[in-house]
Amino acid sequence: MKRPEDTRVVVGMSGGVDSSVTAYLLKQQGYDVIGIFMKNWDDTDEFGHCTAEEDFQDVRRVCDQIGIPYYTVNFEKEYMEKVFQYFLDEYRRGRTPNPDVMCNREIKFGELLTKVMDLGADYIATGHYAQVKFQDGEYKLIRGKDTNKDQTYFLNALNQKQLSKTMFPIGHMSKPEVREIAVKAGLATAKKKDSTGICFIGERNFREFLQNYLPAKPGNIESVDGDVVGRHDGLMYYTLGQRQGLGIGGGHGKTGEPWFVVDKDLERNVLIVAEGADHPRMFSTSLVSTDVNWISDRKPISTFTCTAKFRYRQPDQQVTVHIRDDHTVEVVFDKPQKAVTPGQAVVFYNGEECLGGGTIDKVTPLDTGK
Ligand SMILES: Nc1ncnc2c1ncn2[C@@H]1O[C@H](COP(=O)(O)OP(=O)(O)OP(=O)(O)O)[C@@H](O)[C@H]1O
């Protein structure tokens, strides 16, 4: 084991409070710390205003305060090719993608990690709420201690090589603890608001954003009984389980309850809706994923039980995983699940350990006898 002063750690700094505290703590612990800011997206608006530039100014301030050198790297081209194209392709296929999983695998722990190693670093560190532990001869990805903030869901596509080079220095803390450290240390970002939403969209209107890249194809909205109940302005704007924005009002239905999206018929360009938040058509009993990543090199080879999440922040659900081949699994739910959405990630857990995950490809609807 190298001593901290001989260990170079490059911290991915976003200009937010979490990565600021990450850098601060590592410096306090005596590591040779360097800050690095990635620019992945040009968001300069018509007034020349750019949030990436403001974020970089915050990185600069914090690094000066802590007394560490900092760099900036531009991965706009790589981000466009590896994350944004995938994001658009998934929407084209009528799915609801999760760009954060891809960004972690391809950019933060792909391009950035490679760059960091070029800078002669031993480790990359980020402000993710997750933990890496070396146990039984391998690296394990463990949930962040703050269950409210745990980000292992987005880190499910990492492998042993990436985890062996990764530190999550705030993973054993709660968000209020992290803020308190930032305040006590007087860091420039101590009071900065948390970022929300998909990073390249930011606070912008999602519909307007998507419209710039994908042509919207209007079509019919049909009820589960096949009646036309309205028009939609493009399937990509809707996600399964969604209530608002159907614009069909009441009066068409049988029960007078609000309408919810239960399916998308891509071939006919039809949005299928049903009345009521718990309509049986919204439920499924199993799913298939064809791009599963197992974090351990000792991959499961036969059926096993564990818990899983089908969306971020969902409570864990009990499932049985049937291994079909190296990357394909069928996941059978103990209880029918609501609005399991193709394109989103299914992520597996054994207690506190994240085992890996994949993209939800197909779901089996609950047999409603219809
Ligand atoms: N533009 C960037 N450049 C370098 N590292 C980044 C960048 N964006 C995010 N990261 C790293 O990835 C981590 C998780 O990113 P996420 O977008 O979830 O940020 P966050 O939870 O809001 O954290 P923060 O408060 O640091 O912004 C950050 O803490 C940071 O270490």
The ligand as a MOL file (V3000), in Angstrom:
LIG
                    3D

  0  0  0     0  0            999 V3000
M  V30 BEGIN CTAB
M  V30 COUNTS 31 33 0 0 0
M  V30 BEGIN ATOM
M  V30 1 N -18.6080 17.9400 -15.4290 0
M  V30 2 C -17.9910 17.1100 -14.5920 0
M  V30 3 N -16.6400 17.0620 -14.5330 0
M  V30 4 C -15.9970 16.2200 -13.6890 0
M  V30 5 N -16.6360 15.3850 -12.8510 0
M  V30 6 C -17.9800 15.3850 -12.8540 0
M  V30 7 C -18.7310 16.2420 -13.7220 0
M  V30 8 N -20.0480 16.0140 -13.4920 0
M  V30 9 C -20.1150 15.0800 -12.5300 0
M  V30 10 N -18.8840 14.6870 -12.1310 0
M  V30 11 C -18.5300 13.7140 -11.0830 0
M  V30 12 O -19.5520 12.7430 -10.9480 0
M  V30 13 C -20.1350 12.8120 -9.6260 0
M  V30 14 C -21.6110 12.5150 -9.6610 0
M  V30 15 O -22.2240 13.3460 -10.5860 0
M  V30 16 P -23.7050 13.8760 -10.4070 0
M  V30 17 O -24.0660 14.5560 -11.6730 0
M  V30 18 O -24.5280 12.7880 -9.8720 0
M  V30 19 O -23.4160 15.0130 -9.3570 0
M  V30 20 P -24.0070 15.4050 -7.9770 0
M  V30 21 O -24.4830 14.2440 -7.1870 0
M  V30 22 O -24.8900 16.5470 -8.2140 0
M  V30 23 O -22.6140 15.8650 -7.3130 0
M  V30 24 P -21.9940 17.2830 -7.2550 0
M  V30 25 O -22.6180 17.9070 -6.0130 0
M  V30 26 O -20.5330 17.0590 -7.1110 0
M  V30 27 O -22.3820 17.9780 -8.5270 0
M  V30 28 C -19.7880 14.2120 -9.1310 0
M  V30 29 O -19.7790 14.2730 -7.7320 0
M  V30 30 C -18.4240 14.4330 -9.7450 0
M  V30 31 O -17.4200 13.7880 -8.9770 0
M  V30 END ATOM
M  V30 BEGIN BOND
M  V30 1 1 1 2
M  V30 2 1 2 3
M  V30 3 2 2 7
M  V30 4 2 3 4
M  V30 5 1 4 5
M  V30 6 2 5 6
M  V30 7 1 6 7
M  V30 8 1 6 10
M  V30 9 1 7 8
M  V30 10 2 8 9
M  V30 11 1 9 10
M  V30 12 1 10 11
M  V30 13 1 11 12
M  V30 14 1 11 30
M  V30 15 1 12 13
M  V30 16 1 13 14
M  V30 17 1 13 28
M  V30 18 1 14 15
M  V30 19 1 15 16
M  V30 20 2 16 17
M  V30 21 1 16 18
M  V30 22 1 16 19
M  V30 23 1 19 20
M  V30 24 2 20 21
M  V30 25 1 20 22
M  V30 26 1 20 23
M  V30 27 1 23 24
M  V30 28 2 24 25
M  V30 29 1 24 26
M  V30 30 1 24 27
M  V30 31 1 28 29
M  V30 32 1 28 30
M  V30 33 1 30 31
M  V30 END BOND
M  V30 END CTAB
M  END
